[in-house]
Every structure is written in C-alpha cells, then in structure tokens.
Amino acid sequence: MRFVSLGMRFSDLIGQENQKKALHDNLVAGRIPHAQLFEGSDGQGLLSMAIAYANAVVCGAEETEQTPARKKAASLVHPDIHFVFPTAITAEVKSKPTSAAFGVQWREFVKAHPYGTLYDWSRFLGVENKQASINVTDALDVMQKVAFKSFEGGWKCVIIWHAEKLTLAASNKLLKSIEEPPAKTLFLLLSPDENQLISTIRSRCQCTRLERITKEEVIKCLLKKGSNKEAAERIAEQSNGNLGEALSLYEQQEEQEAYEMWFIDWVRTAFRAKGNKEIVIELSKWSQEMASKGVETQKQFLVFAISFFRAALMKHYALEGVSAYRPISSFELGKFAPFIHGGNILPIIQALEKSIYHLGRNGNGLMIFTDLSFTLTRLLHQKSA
C-alpha cells in the first residue's frame, strides 16, 4: 500500500521507515488516537510526516484516482484539514495575528520548504526579529472549526506546527478540545521536544518520535539537488542527520560563510582583548554590530558558534571524524583547537546557550553580546585542567 499525502506520499519521505510502518498499521487496524504528538526536528521531516498522515486519515490510506478531495488536499486547502502555526504582527496584520490570516503565505512556504524550520518561516514572513507564537485567538478559531461537522463526512484534522509556541492561555483553551474532541477529530501536535508542552496536554497525546536521517541518505539527496560530492559530504556531516538543515546549508552557503566570518572576527578579537583596552573597544563594536541583526539571525549565529567550538574541541582531541562542522574558509582549525579543551568547553557552551535563551525572551541584544564577548575573552585564556 502507498500513502497519499498533501502534495507528497509517505513513500516520498526520506527515512522514518519504522514510524511510517507504525502509522500504517494503526490506519489499517482503525486505531487512530484523537490526540497525537509527533516529536522531532523540522529537518527530520516532522511537518511532511504529519501532512502525509493527516491526508491518509482524512482522504483514506489507499492511493486511488485523483478525486476532487485529494486535489484540494494536495493544494493544502482541504476544508477538513486545518493548520495552526506560530505567527507575529506584520505590516499587513497589525493585531491579533492568526494562522488563517497567513494561509496564502503558509501554503507557499510549505510547498517550497517541506523541511523548513521555524526560523525559515519567520524569515519568509519577514518577522525574524520577533518572537512568533500561537495565541489564544488562534485556539478559539480552532475550537470553532472542529465544532462543525466535516465537509467530506469523515475525519477532521488539526495540525499544530511547533505546538511548544502555544501561549499558556492558548494551551488551556485547547486542552478541553483535546481531552474531549468531537467525533472523528484528530489533533496532531508537532514539537521538537514534548517536554516543552504543558504536562496536561502532553499526557493526553500518543507520541511518535522521529529519527535522524542517515548520512548516506542526506548525501544522496544533496547530489540530486546538484551539489558536488565534497560539499555534500561536508554538509551531511555538519547537519548530523537533519535533512532540513542540510538543504538549508546547501541553499544558503553564503549565509554560512557570513556566520563563519563573524565568528572568526569575534574569537580573534576576543583572544586579543585581554588586558588591551583598544581591542576591548573593537570587541564592543562587534557586539553592537551583532545587536543590530534580527533576533532569529542572532540565535542562528550562536547555534553556528556552538558547532564551531565543538569542532575545535574534536580537533583538539584528534576526534575530527565525529565533528559536526568543517570550516568553509581558509581558517586553520588546527591552530585554534589548542585553546578549546575540557577545561573551558562546558562554560563556553553554557554561555552560548544562555545567550540564546535570553535572546528568545526578548533580552537586550547589545547587553547579551557584550557580556558574552567578555566571558569568551576570559574563557579562551583559561588553561586546560
């Protein structure tokens, strides 16, 4: 049996064979839990898997002729499949943004980026300097939609992408519908980590966890996209089983080069800044420059920095084979590696993750990057234990 999906088939999805079989078996047996949680990263095919499953539930698991219902499903406009996703205020939507208000943009985004991340979506909307969320207005809209009978007379499905972005008020509103859903109503919650959901919702969902995609599968996909073998292997290593990240790295190699240049300038300046007031001024200017970037760009850079520091650590201990990053530029990782060791890697990573956390909660970018830069200056000179 082949699965029919919204614009894709389960057989078209890369990897996740165990998960596809489990979902298939449940459909065949008629076991469809009303509340399900798909846990994993966007790059593992989280949204694509959910769309494929929802289409199979609503339109039937068997692949048959292209009925009007299936054509609507393939265009992401089936009236019985509803999408909820994080949004933010834009120039067009100035208050109380809801998923319905961004329906056209959402369909364009999903068709173009089936493995796209929340960061990709924020950039697509032009709100990367804002914190997207799913608010209570969206929750009320969903409750109203599922209260009606399905248009096709079968199942209704609500796909909540990045359910961890539900505000507390929205979560509490949805809880009753998830606890006591109308007949033949399926809630599919998607999240990178089930622990980010409130416990009352999490406990009512059956969980399906996605797996990492193999390096060989990622390389094969990149080669089909037109990548050369060397770049495909480097990107596959760096993406670490995340196909979405691999595709993003392939398509945005210029941005990765920019991140690397920012990083190199940062660590070189931080290393020279200890006890040198003039260099400290340069470090402050670098922090000001980073503070001028969008919040999501800042967070992505810090995630990149974590990968770079880990690569240096692996180089230090001659474990390059398990490193998740390879420099794009001529930067000599071997000369930098001796300064990253067991004595300072943990506080460096903790400082970076703490900065990502505060940026995600609308902290002052200039203060965050200035403090992080001075912390890095101290840690780079810390001796190995």
HUNORNOR-V187794 format. One record per pair of residues at least 6 apart in sequence whose ideal C-beta (glycine too) atoms are under 8 Angstrom apart, sorted by sequence separation. I is the first residue (numbers start at 1). J is the second residue. D is the distance in Angstrom with one decimal. If there is no record, write none. Layout:
i->I j->J d->D
i->I j->J d->D
This chain:
i->3 j->9 d->5.4
i->26 j->32 d->6.4
i->40 j->46 d->4.9
i->64 j->70 d->7.9
i->72 j->78 d->4.6
i->87 j->93 d->7.5
i->89 j->95 d->6.7
i->110 j->116 d->7.5
i->122 j->128 d->4.5
i->150 j->156 d->4.7
i->160 j->166 d->7.3
i->181 j->187 d->6.5
i->191 j->197 d->6.1
i->223 j->229 d->7.0
i->239 j->245 d->4.3
i->273 j->279 d->4.3
i->314 j->320 d->5.7
i->327 j->333 d->5.6
i->359 j->365 d->6.8
i->2 j->9 d->5.7
i->3 j->10 d->3.4
i->5 j->12 d->7.5
i->13 j->20 d->7.1
i->26 j->33 d->8.0
i->72 j->79 d->7.3
i->76 j->83 d->7.5
i->90 j->97 d->7.3
i->99 j->106 d->7.0
i->109 j->116 d->6.3
i->113 j->120 d->5.6
i->125 j->132 d->7.8
i->195 j->202 d->7.5
i->238 j->245 d->7.8
i->239 j->246 d->3.8
i->249 j->256 d->5.9
i->272 j->279 d->4.7
i->273 j->280 d->5.0
i->291 j->298 d->7.9
i->2 j->10 d->7.3
i->3 j->11 d->6.7
i->38 j->46 d->5.7
i->59 j->67 d->7.8
i->73 j->81 d->6.6
i->89 j->97 d->5.8
i->93 j->101 d->5.0
i->116 j->124 d->7.7
i->122 j->130 d->7.4
i->166 j->174 d->7.0
i->177 j->185 d->7.9
i->189 j->197 d->7.0
i->194 j->202 d->5.4
i->227 j->235 d->7.2
i->238 j->246 d->7.8
i->290 j->298 d->6.3
i->293 j->301 d->7.5
i->314 j->322 d->6.0
i->315 j->323 d->6.9
i->340 j->348 d->7.4
i->2 j->11 d->5.5
i->69 j->78 d->6.6
i->88 j->97 d->6.1
i->93 j->102 d->7.3
i->119 j->128 d->7.0
i->178 j->187 d->5.4
i->222 j->231 d->7.5
i->223 j->232 d->5.5
i->273 j->282 d->7.4
i->311 j->320 d->8.0
i->314 j->323 d->4.0
i->359 j->368 d->6.1
i->10 j->20 d->5.0
i->59 j->69 d->5.7
i->87 j->97 d->4.0
i->122 j->132 d->5.7
i->146 j->156 d->5.8
i->177 j->187 d->7.4
i->219 j->229 d->7.8
i->222 j->232 d->4.0
i->236 j->246 d->6.1
i->239 j->249 d->6.3
i->269 j->279 d->6.3
i->273 j->283 d->4.9
i->358 j->368 d->5.4
i->38 j->49 d->6.2
i->59 j->70 d->5.5
i->87 j->98 d->6.7
i->109 j->120 d->7.6
i->113 j->124 d->7.6
i->121 j->132 d->7.4
i->145 j->156 d->7.8
i->194 j->205 d->7.8
i->235 j->246 d->5.1
i->238 j->249 d->6.3
i->290 j->301 d->7.2
i->38 j->50 d->5.4
i->87 j->99 d->6.3
i->109 j->121 d->6.0
i->146 j->158 d->6.4
i->189 j->201 d->7.3
i->311 j->323 d->4.4
i->10 j->23 d->7.8
i->145 j->158 d->7.6
i->174 j->187 d->7.9
i->194 j->207 d->6.1
i->219 j->232 d->4.7
i->222 j->235 d->6.1
i->269 j->282 d->5.3
i->270 j->283 d->6.2
i->310 j->323 d->6.9
i->311 j->324 d->6.7
i->355 j->368 d->5.1
i->10 j->24 d->7.6
i->59 j->73 d->5.5
i->85 j->99 d->5.4
i->87 j->101 d->7.2
i->118 j->132 d->6.9
i->218 j->232 d->7.8
i->219 j->233 d->6.1
i->222 j->236 d->6.8
i->235 j->249 d->4.8
i->269 j->283 d->5.1
i->310 j->324 d->6.3
i->311 j->325 d->4.0
i->355 j->369 d->7.4
i->55 j->70 d->7.9
i->58 j->73 d->7.0
i->84 j->99 d->4.9
i->87 j->102 d->5.7
i->109 j->124 d->5.0
i->235 j->250 d->5.7
i->310 j->325 d->7.1
i->311 j->326 d->7.2
i->83 j->99 d->6.0
i->108 j->124 d->7.9
i->142 j->158 d->5.7
i->189 j->205 d->6.0
i->311 j->327 d->7.7
i->355 j->371 d->8.0
i->3 j->20 d->7.4
i->85 j->102 d->7.8
i->218 j->235 d->7.5
i->219 j->236 d->4.8
i->269 j->286 d->5.9
i->307 j->324 d->5.4
i->308 j->325 d->5.7
i->355 j->372 d->4.9
i->55 j->73 d->5.0
i->187 j->205 d->7.8
i->218 j->236 d->4.2
i->232 j->250 d->8.0
i->307 j->325 d->4.2
i->315 j->333 d->5.2
i->59 j->78 d->7.5
i->105 j->124 d->6.7
i->231 j->250 d->7.3
i->308 j->327 d->7.9
i->315 j->334 d->6.2
i->58 j->78 d->6.5
i->83 j->103 d->7.8
i->105 j->125 d->6.4
i->266 j->286 d->5.9
i->352 j->372 d->7.2
i->3 j->24 d->7.1
i->85 j->106 d->6.5
i->215 j->236 d->4.8
i->218 j->239 d->6.2
i->265 j->286 d->6.5
i->312 j->333 d->6.1
i->315 j->336 d->8.0
i->316 j->337 d->4.2
i->351 j->372 d->5.8
i->58 j->80 d->5.2
i->215 j->237 d->7.0
i->221 j->243 d->6.3
i->225 j->247 d->7.3
i->231 j->253 d->7.9
i->311 j->333 d->6.5
i->315 j->337 d->3.8
i->316 j->338 d->6.3
i->1 j->24 d->6.9
i->55 j->78 d->7.7
i->58 j->81 d->5.7
i->83 j->106 d->6.2
i->102 j->125 d->7.0
i->175 j->198 d->8.0
i->178 j->201 d->6.1
i->218 j->241 d->7.3
i->227 j->250 d->5.7
i->222 j->246 d->6.2
i->312 j->336 d->5.4
i->313 j->337 d->7.5
i->316 j->340 d->5.7
i->351 j->375 d->5.0
i->32 j->57 d->6.1
i->51 j->76 d->7.9
i->175 j->200 d->5.7
i->179 j->204 d->6.1
i->218 j->243 d->5.7
i->221 j->246 d->7.2
i->222 j->247 d->7.7
i->225 j->250 d->6.1
i->312 j->337 d->4.7
i->316 j->341 d->5.6
i->351 j->376 d->7.1
i->55 j->81 d->7.2
i->134 j->160 d->7.1
i->156 j->182 d->7.5
i->163 j->189 d->4.0
i->171 j->197 d->7.5
i->172 j->198 d->8.0
i->175 j->201 d->6.0
i->178 j->204 d->5.6
i->215 j->241 d->7.3
i->217 j->243 d->7.5
i->221 j->247 d->7.5
i->1 j->28 d->7.8
i->54 j->81 d->5.4
i->139 j->166 d->7.4
i->158 j->185 d->7.4
i->160 j->187 d->7.0
i->163 j->190 d->6.1
i->164 j->191 d->4.7
i->171 j->198 d->5.0
i->174 j->201 d->7.2
i->178 j->205 d->7.6
i->214 j->241 d->7.0
i->312 j->339 d->7.7
i->313 j->340 d->5.0
i->16 j->44 d->7.3
i->134 j->162 d->7.6
i->156 j->184 d->6.6
i->157 j->185 d->7.6
i->158 j->186 d->7.2
i->160 j->188 d->6.9
i->162 j->190 d->6.5
i->163 j->191 d->4.8
i->164 j->192 d->7.2
i->212 j->240 d->7.0
i->213 j->241 d->5.1
i->218 j->246 d->4.9
i->222 j->250 d->5.7
i->262 j->290 d->7.2
i->312 j->340 d->4.0
i->313 j->341 d->7.1
i->347 j->375 d->7.9
i->348 j->376 d->6.9
i->351 j->379 d->7.4
i->15 j->44 d->7.4
i->16 j->45 d->6.2
i->20 j->49 d->7.8
i->27 j->56 d->5.9
i->134 j->163 d->7.5
i->155 j->184 d->4.6
i->156 j->185 d->4.9
i->157 j->186 d->4.5
i->158 j->187 d->5.1
i->159 j->188 d->4.8
i->160 j->189 d->4.9
i->161 j->190 d->5.1
i->162 j->191 d->6.5
i->164 j->193 d->6.9
i->171 j->200 d->8.0
i->212 j->241 d->2.7
i->213 j->242 d->7.2
i->15 j->45 d->7.0
i->19 j->49 d->6.8
i->23 j->53 d->5.4
i->27 j->57 d->6.9
i->76 j->106 d->7.6
i->77 j->107 d->7.3
i->139 j->169 d->7.7
i->143 j->173 d->6.7
i->154 j->184 d->6.4
i->155 j->185 d->7.2
i->156 j->186 d->7.1
i->157 j->187 d->7.9
i->158 j->188 d->6.9
i->160 j->190 d->6.5
i->162 j->192 d->7.9
i->168 j->198 d->7.2
i->171 j->201 d->6.0
i->211 j->241 d->7.8
i->212 j->242 d->7.1
i->213 j->243 d->4.9
i->14 j->45 d->6.7
i->76 j->107 d->4.6
i->134 j->165 d->5.1
i->136 j->167 d->6.4
i->139 j->170 d->4.0
i->143 j->174 d->7.3
i->146 j->177 d->6.3
i->155 j->186 d->6.0
i->157 j->188 d->6.3
i->159 j->190 d->6.9
i->166 j->197 d->7.6
i->309 j->340 d->5.9
i->348 j->379 d->5.3
i->13 j->45 d->5.3
i->75 j->107 d->7.3
i->86 j->118 d->6.4
i->133 j->165 d->5.0
i->134 j->166 d->4.7
i->135 j->167 d->5.5
i->138 j->170 d->6.4
i->139 j->171 d->7.8
i->142 j->174 d->6.8
i->164 j->196 d->3.6
i->313 j->345 d->5.0
i->347 j->379 d->5.7
i->16 j->49 d->6.3
i->23 j->56 d->7.7
i->28 j->61 d->7.0
i->132 j->165 d->6.5
i->133 j->166 d->7.6
i->134 j->167 d->6.8
i->136 j->169 d->4.3
i->140 j->173 d->6.3
i->164 j->197 d->5.9
i->27 j->61 d->4.7
i->76 j->110 d->6.2
i->88 j->122 d->7.5
i->133 j->167 d->5.6
i->135 j->169 d->7.5
i->136 j->170 d->4.7
i->139 j->173 d->4.0
i->143 j->177 d->5.3
i->150 j->184 d->6.8
i->163 j->197 d->6.0
i->13 j->48 d->5.6
i->76 j->111 d->7.3
i->86 j->121 d->7.3
i->90 j->125 d->6.2
i->99 j->134 d->7.7
i->135 j->170 d->5.7
i->139 j->174 d->4.9
i->142 j->177 d->7.2
i->146 j->181 d->6.9
i->147 j->182 d->6.5
i->310 j->345 d->7.7
i->344 j->379 d->4.6
i->13 j->49 d->6.2
i->85 j->121 d->7.1
i->90 j->126 d->6.7
i->134 j->170 d->5.5
i->146 j->182 d->5.6
i->309 j->345 d->6.6
i->344 j->380 d->7.4
i->24 j->61 d->7.2
i->88 j->125 d->7.0
i->90 j->127 d->6.1
i->98 j->135 d->7.6
i->136 j->173 d->5.7
i->87 j->125 d->7.6
i->89 j->127 d->7.6
i->97 j->135 d->7.4
i->163 j->201 d->7.8
i->263 j->301 d->7.6
i->344 j->382 d->4.4
i->10 j->49 d->7.9
i->13 j->52 d->6.5
i->88 j->127 d->4.2
i->96 j->135 d->7.0
i->98 j->137 d->5.3
i->99 j->138 d->5.5
i->146 j->185 d->5.1
i->262 j->301 d->6.2
i->266 j->305 d->7.9
i->309 j->348 d->5.6
i->310 j->349 d->7.7
i->343 j->382 d->5.7
i->8 j->48 d->6.2
i->97 j->137 d->8.0
i->98 j->138 d->4.7
i->309 j->349 d->6.7
i->343 j->383 d->6.4
i->344 j->384 d->7.9
i->89 j->130 d->7.1
i->96 j->137 d->4.8
i->100 j->141 d->6.2
i->259 j->300 d->7.4
i->263 j->304 d->6.8
i->339 j->380 d->5.5
i->343 j->384 d->4.6
i->10 j->52 d->4.8
i->88 j->130 d->4.3
i->99 j->141 d->7.5
i->259 j->301 d->5.4
i->263 j->305 d->5.6
i->342 j->384 d->6.5
i->343 j->385 d->4.2
i->5 j->48 d->7.6
i->8 j->51 d->7.0
i->9 j->52 d->6.8
i->10 j->53 d->7.8
i->88 j->131 d->7.0
i->98 j->141 d->5.7
i->306 j->349 d->6.0
i->309 j->352 d->7.5
i->341 j->384 d->4.2
i->342 j->385 d->6.0
i->7 j->51 d->7.4
i->8 j->52 d->6.1
i->88 j->132 d->4.6
i->118 j->162 d->5.4
i->260 j->304 d->7.7
i->341 j->385 d->7.9
i->6 j->51 d->4.3
i->87 j->132 d->5.9
i->88 j->133 d->7.3
i->259 j->304 d->4.4
i->263 j->308 d->5.6
i->5 j->51 d->5.6
i->6 j->52 d->7.1
i->10 j->56 d->7.5
i->86 j->132 d->3.5
i->87 j->133 d->7.5
i->259 j->305 d->8.0
i->306 j->352 d->5.3
i->5 j->52 d->3.3
i->86 j->133 d->5.5
i->87 j->134 d->7.4
i->118 j->165 d->7.6
i->305 j->352 d->5.8
i->306 j->353 d->7.4
i->5 j->53 d->7.9
i->6 j->54 d->7.0
i->86 j->134 d->5.5
i->87 j->135 d->7.9
i->256 j->304 d->7.4
i->260 j->308 d->7.6
i->3 j->52 d->5.7
i->6 j->55 d->4.7
i->85 j->134 d->7.1
i->3 j->53 d->7.9
i->5 j->55 d->4.6
i->84 j->134 d->6.0
i->302 j->352 d->5.2
i->4 j->55 d->5.8
i->5 j->56 d->7.0
i->87 j->138 d->7.5
i->3 j->55 d->7.8
i->4 j->56 d->6.5
i->3 j->56 d->5.1
i->302 j->355 d->5.7
i->303 j->356 d->7.0
i->9 j->63 d->7.2
i->84 j->138 d->5.7
i->302 j->356 d->5.1
i->4 j->59 d->6.2
i->4 j->60 d->7.6
i->4 j->61 d->7.7
i->299 j->356 d->5.3
i->302 j->359 d->7.6
i->3 j->61 d->6.3
i->4 j->62 d->7.7
i->84 j->142 d->5.9
i->4 j->63 d->4.8
i->51 j->110 d->7.5
i->1 j->61 d->6.4
i->3 j->63 d->7.2
i->4 j->64 d->7.8
i->82 j->142 d->6.5
i->299 j->359 d->5.4
i->1 j->62 d->6.5
i->2 j->63 d->4.4
i->298 j->359 d->5.5
i->299 j->360 d->6.7
i->1 j->63 d->7.6
i->47 j->110 d->6.9
i->82 j->145 d->5.6
i->82 j->146 d->7.7
i->295 j->359 d->5.6
i->264 j->329 d->7.1
i->295 j->360 d->7.7
i->4 j->70 d->6.4
i->48 j->114 d->4.8
i->6 j->73 d->5.1
i->7 j->74 d->4.8
i->47 j->114 d->6.7
i->48 j->115 d->6.8
i->260 j->327 d->6.5
i->264 j->331 d->5.4
i->295 j->362 d->7.7
i->298 j->365 d->6.1
i->6 j->74 d->6.1
i->7 j->75 d->7.4
i->47 j->115 d->7.7
i->260 j->328 d->5.5
i->261 j->329 d->7.1
i->271 j->339 d->7.4
i->4 j->73 d->7.9
i->7 j->76 d->6.9
i->45 j->114 d->7.7
i->47 j->116 d->7.7
i->238 j->307 d->6.9
i->260 j->329 d->5.6
i->267 j->336 d->7.1
i->6 j->76 d->5.6
i->45 j->115 d->6.3
i->80 j->150 d->4.6
i->295 j->365 d->7.3
i->79 j->150 d->8.0
i->80 j->151 d->5.5
i->257 j->328 d->5.4
i->260 j->331 d->7.1
i->298 j->369 d->7.7
i->6 j->78 d->7.4
i->43 j->115 d->5.5
i->79 j->151 d->4.1
i->80 j->152 d->5.5
i->256 j->328 d->6.2
i->257 j->329 d->7.0
i->293 j->365 d->7.7
i->42 j->115 d->6.2
i->79 j->152 d->7.5
i->291 j->364 d->7.9
i->292 j->365 d->8.0
i->42 j->116 d->6.4
i->43 j->117 d->6.9
i->78 j->152 d->8.0
i->80 j->154 d->7.1
i->82 j->156 d->7.4
i->84 j->158 d->6.4
i->291 j->365 d->3.7
i->6 j->81 d->7.1
i->42 j->117 d->4.5
i->80 j->155 d->6.8
i->81 j->156 d->7.7
i->82 j->157 d->7.1
i->84 j->159 d->7.0
i->85 j->160 d->7.6
i->86 j->161 d->7.6
i->253 j->328 d->7.3
i->290 j->365 d->6.9
i->291 j->366 d->3.9
i->41 j->117 d->7.9
i->42 j->118 d->7.1
i->80 j->156 d->4.8
i->81 j->157 d->5.0
i->82 j->158 d->4.8
i->83 j->159 d->5.3
i->84 j->160 d->4.5
i->85 j->161 d->4.3
i->86 j->162 d->5.4
i->80 j->157 d->6.7
i->82 j->159 d->7.1
i->84 j->161 d->7.0
i->85 j->162 d->6.6
i->291 j->368 d->7.9
i->81 j->159 d->7.0
i->83 j->161 d->6.8
i->288 j->366 d->6.2
i->291 j->369 d->5.7
i->86 j->165 d->4.3
i->287 j->366 d->6.2
i->290 j->369 d->4.7
i->287 j->369 d->4.0
i->69 j->152 d->5.6
i->286 j->369 d->7.8
i->287 j->370 d->4.4
i->240 j->324 d->5.0
i->239 j->324 d->8.0
i->287 j->372 d->7.9
i->237 j->323 d->7.2
i->238 j->324 d->5.5
i->284 j->370 d->6.3
i->287 j->373 d->5.3
i->237 j->324 d->6.5
i->238 j->325 d->5.1
i->286 j->373 d->6.8
i->237 j->325 d->7.8
i->238 j->326 d->6.6
i->237 j->326 d->6.6
i->284 j->373 d->7.8
i->283 j->373 d->5.0
i->283 j->374 d->7.5
i->234 j->326 d->4.8
i->58 j->152 d->7.2
i->283 j->377 d->7.1
i->58 j->154 d->6.2
i->58 j->155 d->5.0
i->57 j->155 d->5.1
i->58 j->156 d->7.4
i->58 j->157 d->5.5
i->57 j->157 d->6.0
i->273 j->373 d->7.8
i->273 j->374 d->8.0
i->7 j->110 d->7.9
i->54 j->157 d->4.3
i->270 j->373 d->5.9
i->274 j->377 d->5.4
i->7 j->111 d->6.5
i->273 j->377 d->4.8
i->274 j->378 d->7.5
i->54 j->159 d->5.8
i->8 j->114 d->7.0
i->270 j->376 d->4.6
i->271 j->377 d->7.4
i->274 j->380 d->8.0
i->266 j->373 d->7.1
i->270 j->377 d->4.5
i->274 j->381 d->5.5
i->51 j->159 d->7.0
i->50 j->159 d->5.3
i->267 j->376 d->7.1
i->271 j->380 d->5.2
i->266 j->376 d->7.5
i->270 j->380 d->5.9
i->271 j->381 d->7.7
i->50 j->161 d->7.7
i->47 j->159 d->7.8
i->267 j->380 d->7.0
i->47 j->161 d->5.8
i->32 j->155 d->7.5
i->37 j->163 d->7.7
i->117 j->244 d->6.1
i->115 j->243 d->5.6
i->116 j->244 d->6.6
i->117 j->245 d->7.8
i->120 j->248 d->6.9
i->57 j->186 d->5.8
i->115 j->244 d->3.3
i->117 j->248 d->7.3
i->54 j->186 d->7.1
i->115 j->247 d->5.8
i->54 j->188 d->6.1
i->53 j->188 d->7.0
i->50 j->188 d->5.0
i->50 j->190 d->5.5
i->35 j->178 d->4.9
i->47 j->190 d->6.4
i->34 j->178 d->7.7
i->46 j->190 d->5.2
i->35 j->181 d->7.1
i->46 j->192 d->7.8
i->34 j->181 d->4.6
i->36 j->186 d->7.1
i->38 j->188 d->6.4
i->42 j->192 d->7.6
i->34 j->185 d->6.3
i->35 j->186 d->7.9
i->36 j->187 d->7.1
i->37 j->188 d->8.0
i->38 j->189 d->7.2
i->41 j->192 d->5.5
i->34 j->186 d->6.1
i->35 j->187 d->4.7
i->36 j->188 d->5.5
i->37 j->189 d->4.8
i->38 j->190 d->4.9
i->39 j->191 d->6.0
i->40 j->192 d->6.7
i->33 j->186 d->8.0
i->34 j->187 d->6.6
i->36 j->189 d->7.2
i->37 j->190 d->7.7
i->38 j->191 d->7.7
i->39 j->192 d->7.1
i->32 j->186 d->6.3
i->35 j->189 d->7.4
i->37 j->191 d->6.7
i->39 j->193 d->6.8
i->39 j->194 d->5.1
i->37 j->194 d->5.8
i->37 j->197 d->7.5
i->49 j->210 d->6.7
i->46 j->210 d->6.1
i->131 j->295 d->7.1
i->37 j->202 d->7.1
i->45 j->210 d->6.6
i->129 j->294 d->3.7
i->130 j->295 d->7.1
i->44 j->210 d->4.3
i->128 j->294 d->4.1
i->129 j->295 d->4.9
i->44 j->211 d->6.9
i->128 j->295 d->6.7
i->129 j->296 d->7.0
i->37 j->205 d->3.8
i->39 j->207 d->5.8
i->44 j->212 d->6.7
i->45 j->213 d->7.7
i->128 j->296 d->3.8
i->129 j->297 d->8.0
i->35 j->204 d->5.1
i->36 j->205 d->5.8
i->37 j->206 d->7.0
i->38 j->207 d->7.9
i->39 j->208 d->7.1
i->40 j->209 d->6.2
i->41 j->210 d->7.4
i->44 j->213 d->6.3
i->128 j->297 d->6.1
i->35 j->205 d->4.6
i->36 j->206 d->5.0
i->37 j->207 d->4.7
i->38 j->208 d->5.2
i->39 j->209 d->4.8
i->40 j->210 d->3.0
i->35 j->206 d->7.1
i->36 j->207 d->7.5
i->37 j->208 d->7.2
i->39 j->210 d->6.9
i->40 j->211 d->7.6
i->33 j->205 d->7.8
i->36 j->208 d->6.6
i->38 j->210 d->6.9
i->33 j->206 d->4.3
i->123 j->296 d->6.9
i->122 j->296 d->5.1
i->119 j->296 d->5.0
i->119 j->299 d->7.5
i->119 j->300 d->6.0
i->23 j->208 d->7.1
i->22 j->208 d->6.9
i->19 j->208 d->5.7
i->19 j->209 d->7.8
i->19 j->210 d->6.2
i->19 j->211 d->7.4
i->18 j->211 d->7.3
i->16 j->210 d->5.8
i->16 j->211 d->6.3
i->15 j->211 d->6.7
i->43 j->239 d->7.1
i->15 j->212 d->8.0
i->16 j->213 d->8.0
i->44 j->241 d->7.4
i->15 j->213 d->4.2
i->44 j->242 d->6.4
i->45 j->243 d->6.8
i->14 j->213 d->5.8
i->15 j->214 d->6.9
i->43 j->242 d->3.5
i->44 j->243 d->6.9
i->45 j->244 d->7.7
i->43 j->243 d->5.3
i->44 j->244 d->7.4
i->41 j->242 d->5.6
i->43 j->244 d->2.7
i->15 j->217 d->5.8
i->42 j->244 d->5.1
i->43 j->245 d->4.6
i->14 j->217 d->5.4
i->41 j->244 d->7.0
i->43 j->246 d->7.3
i->41 j->245 d->7.9
i->43 j->247 d->7.9
i->43 j->248 d->7.8
i->14 j->221 d->6.3
i->15 j->243 d->7.7
i->14 j->243 d->5.9
i->131 j->360 d->6.9
i->131 j->361 d->7.9
i->131 j->362 d->6.5
